Amino acid sequence: MSHRLHRSIEEDPLSTCTTKNDFTDFVSQVEQGAGYVRPRAFGIGIASLSSTGALLDTWFPFPNHEANYGTAAVLAEAFGYTHRHATFYNFSVSVIDDILTRFAWCEGDGTTHHNIVVLKRLRTLLLHSSSPTGKVGVVCFIPPDDHDDGARHGVADAYLRLHLLSHRLVKPHGIKLNDIFSTLPNNYWTNEGPIAEEDLETRRFEATARRYPLLVHGRDKFPPLLDYVQPTGVRIADASRVRLGAYLGQGSTVMHEGFVNFNAGTLGVSMVEGRISSGVVVGTNSDIGGGASIMGTLSGGGKMIISIGEHCLIGANGGIGISLGDRCTIEAGLYVTASTKVLLEDGTVVKAATLSGHSDMLFIRDSQSGAVNMRRPKGHVTLNDTLHKNT
Ligand SMILES: CC(C)(COP(=O)(O)OP(=O)(O)OC[C@H]1O[C@@H](n2cnc3c(N)ncnc32)[C@H](O)[C@@H]1OP(=O)(O)O)[C@@H](O)C(=O)NCCC(=O)NCCS
């Protein structure tokens, strides 16, 4: 896959960049190359392989989005890339050493260059015989014209997209994920990381021989977010309830029964005790009550992509199948679907879908008549600050 354009340092004096100017010259030389485009996103990752060489996952410690184009150019040159949905698996210590010569100028400049840290750690991993087996270094690029369905470009590409979301570099719906289910392998997720079906029995025997049991936490296409990303300022009471690819805003708290799917999440401070389905975005200062749910579009036939505004409350065991603007409340235990007939204060009856996206609504089921009413609320939910400091 890789057509290595990389030249040795002796052949190309520009390769060793002892000053920032050397580096800038080197980068512009690469960027002026035929067909080169700056990537929208790229990352240096560490992937797990099955015994047959299939890629199971990729961890990108520091994904880049619309940034660090110089590093992108260095990597592109090293791997002989023509930047269009490219993934390279042939990282070796010598390739890393060559790459690091381009960054000689910034050694000891007192700044943390995250991509260099990742490269050095990957180098150590590749060097040490005690490194976990079945790991391989990966570099993956997503081009700016990511028009077609990106997830078809492989497992590492799909994982990079999920990382971009969970690192808050793109918001839900901000990057293509259309074909992700057919791209991601259905792994066993264990205390030893992802394991392919064909390897599970062997690995269990090996673990038994070591007297440490192999613990299987689940079998799924998506791993828990916290196994790959540490978003700042969040609490996630049960790691298994938030999938990689979820976007959790600073100050969000996800309690034990809360759930957040990929390509979904909270934009800021929120309390999540209910379920946020794929595609759903919840605005700042909103509360998804215990056992509540918000309809998604992955299964069940729903097509409407739902968003919840700011200062909204979905009451305990309630649910919503339309979008809400700001300052809306759903009574505990009431599920408002798009087709629910709603009695308005002026006596007219409308389908809830016609109210989708409106602000300042209180939905309540009259406990005597059973009719679902929409009233103008007297106030709106305010969250308990101390529950969201999350330091
Ligand atoms: C819908 C809700 C917000 C209304 O709360 P509220 O605005 O404080 O309303 P109140 O309970 O004070 O009731 C106001 C009036 O409406 C009446 N009322 C309330 N719910 C009613 C219902 N379902 N049917 C008929 N009347 C109702 C009350 O009896 C009261 O009447 P009154 O003025 O004659 O005394 C609240 O019932 C609710 O469901 N909150 C959700 C809380 C939650 O689940 N949080 C998440 C925790 S995990």
The ligand as an SDF file (V2000), in Angstrom:
LIG
                    3D

 48 50  0  0  0  0  0  0  0  0999 V2000
  -44.1480   17.9190   35.3590 C   0  0  0  0  0  0  0  0  0  0  0  0
  -43.4900   18.4980   36.5910 C   0  0  0  0  0  0  0  0  0  0  0  0
  -42.2370   19.2460   36.1660 C   0  0  0  0  0  0  0  0  0  0  0  0
  -44.4880   19.4730   37.2240 C   0  0  0  0  0  0  0  0  0  0  0  0
  -43.8660   19.9730   38.3520 O   0  0  0  0  0  0  0  0  0  0  0  0
  -44.3260   21.4060   38.9320 P   0  0  0  0  0  0  0  0  0  0  0  0
  -44.3110   22.4100   37.8540 O   0  0  0  0  0  0  0  0  0  0  0  0
  -43.4860   21.6280   40.1330 O   0  0  0  0  0  0  0  0  0  0  0  0
  -45.8120   21.1650   39.2960 O   0  0  0  0  0  0  0  0  0  0  0  0
  -46.4260   20.7880   40.6870 P   0  0  0  0  0  0  0  0  0  0  0  0
  -46.0730   19.3930   41.0400 O   0  0  0  0  0  0  0  0  0  0  0  0
  -46.1230   21.8760   41.6690 O   0  0  0  0  0  0  0  0  0  0  0  0
  -47.9380   20.8650   40.3390 O   0  0  0  0  0  0  0  0  0  0  0  0
  -48.5850   22.0870   39.9580 C   0  0  0  0  0  0  0  0  0  0  0  0
  -50.0580   21.8080   39.8920 C   0  0  0  0  0  0  0  0  0  0  0  0
  -50.3230   20.9280   38.7950 O   0  0  0  0  0  0  0  0  0  0  0  0
  -50.9330   19.7340   39.2670 C   0  0  0  0  0  0  0  0  0  0  0  0
  -50.3840   18.6230   38.5500 N   0  0  0  0  0  0  0  0  0  0  0  0
  -49.1060   18.2540   38.5120 C   0  0  0  0  0  0  0  0  0  0  0  0
  -48.9680   17.1730   37.7280 N   0  0  0  0  0  0  0  0  0  0  0  0
  -50.2330   16.9140   37.2790 C   0  0  0  0  0  0  0  0  0  0  0  0
  -50.7400   15.9200   36.3880 C   0  0  0  0  0  0  0  0  0  0  0  0
  -49.9550   15.0120   35.8130 N   0  0  0  0  0  0  0  0  0  0  0  0
  -52.0300   15.9320   36.1050 N   0  0  0  0  0  0  0  0  0  0  0  0
  -52.8510   16.8510   36.6580 C   0  0  0  0  0  0  0  0  0  0  0  0
  -52.4010   17.7990   37.4690 N   0  0  0  0  0  0  0  0  0  0  0  0
  -51.1070   17.8270   37.7700 C   0  0  0  0  0  0  0  0  0  0  0  0
  -50.5740   19.6660   40.7250 C   0  0  0  0  0  0  0  0  0  0  0  0
  -51.4960   18.8850   41.4730 O   0  0  0  0  0  0  0  0  0  0  0  0
  -50.6000   21.1170   41.1240 C   0  0  0  0  0  0  0  0  0  0  0  0
  -51.9150   21.5090   41.3060 O   0  0  0  0  0  0  0  0  0  0  0  0
  -52.2690   22.6570   42.3730 P   0  0  0  0  0  0  0  0  0  0  0  0
  -51.6620   23.9160   41.8730 O   0  0  0  0  0  0  0  0  0  0  0  0
  -53.7440   22.6780   42.3440 O   0  0  0  0  0  0  0  0  0  0  0  0
  -51.7090   22.2250   43.6760 O   0  0  0  0  0  0  0  0  0  0  0  0
  -43.0950   17.4090   37.5960 C   0  0  0  0  0  0  0  0  0  0  0  0
  -44.2580   16.7070   37.9930 O   0  0  0  0  0  0  0  0  0  0  0  0
  -42.1540   16.4020   37.0300 C   0  0  0  0  0  0  0  0  0  0  0  0
  -42.5210   15.4260   36.4000 O   0  0  0  0  0  0  0  0  0  0  0  0
  -40.8190   16.6300   37.2330 N   0  0  0  0  0  0  0  0  0  0  0  0
  -39.7860   15.7320   36.7650 C   0  0  0  0  0  0  0  0  0  0  0  0
  -38.7470   15.5380   37.8580 C   0  0  0  0  0  0  0  0  0  0  0  0
  -37.7730   14.4360   37.4650 C   0  0  0  0  0  0  0  0  0  0  0  0
  -38.1570   13.3900   37.0250 O   0  0  0  0  0  0  0  0  0  0  0  0
  -36.4580   14.7280   37.6010 N   0  0  0  0  0  0  0  0  0  0  0  0
  -35.4130   13.7950   37.2790 C   0  0  0  0  0  0  0  0  0  0  0  0
  -35.0210   12.9790   38.4850 C   0  0  0  0  0  0  0  0  0  0  0  0
  -33.9850   11.6290   38.0710 S   0  0  0  0  0  0  0  0  0  0  0  0
  1  2  1  0
  2  3  1  0
  2  4  1  0
  2 36  1  0
  4  5  1  0
  5  6  1  0
  6  7  2  0
  6  8  1  0
  6  9  1  0
  9 10  1  0
 10 11  2  0
 10 12  1  0
 10 13  1  0
 13 14  1  0
 14 15  1  0
 15 16  1  0
 15 30  1  0
 16 17  1  0
 17 18  1  0
 17 28  1  0
 18 19  1  0
 18 27  1  0
 19 20  2  0
 20 21  1  0
 21 22  1  0
 21 27  2  0
 22 23  1  0
 22 24  2  0
 24 25  1  0
 25 26  2  0
 26 27  1  0
 28 29  1  0
 28 30  1  0
 30 31  1  0
 31 32  1  0
 32 33  2  0
 32 34  1  0
 32 35  1  0
 36 37  1  0
 36 38  1  0
 38 39  2  0
 38 40  1  0
 40 41  1  0
 41 42  1  0
 42 43  1  0
 43 44  2  0
 43 45  1  0
 45 46  1  0
 46 47  1  0
 47 48  1  0
M  END
$$$$
